[in-house]
Amino acid sequence: MSINDPTYKADLEARLVAKRAQLVLTEAALAELIPQNIEEYRLNSGEMAQWARRRKVNELSQLQEKLESEIDALYRRLNGGGITSINMRRKR
């Protein structure tokens, strides 16, 4: 695929928008969890009770780093800095 292909470029831009949205949600979840440090709690409405679990801060931090890395890679691909191959020959 070439960056000059309009379909490929549109796909990369759509993926960037989606990854940015995921990153915003992850950062919001981290901001909420860090001060509370809650991993599990119980909801009891009087009629029924259930346990709810939240992701650990560590897992969210790893997800944030992964999303940032993926966004960075998509930007590089969009700007022509994707994977390249180089063939080298040794002089004899």
Secondary structure as UniProt FT lines:
FT   TURN            3..4
FT   HELIX           6..36
FT   STRAND          40..44
FT   STRAND          49..53
FT   HELIX           57..78
FT   TURN            79..80
//
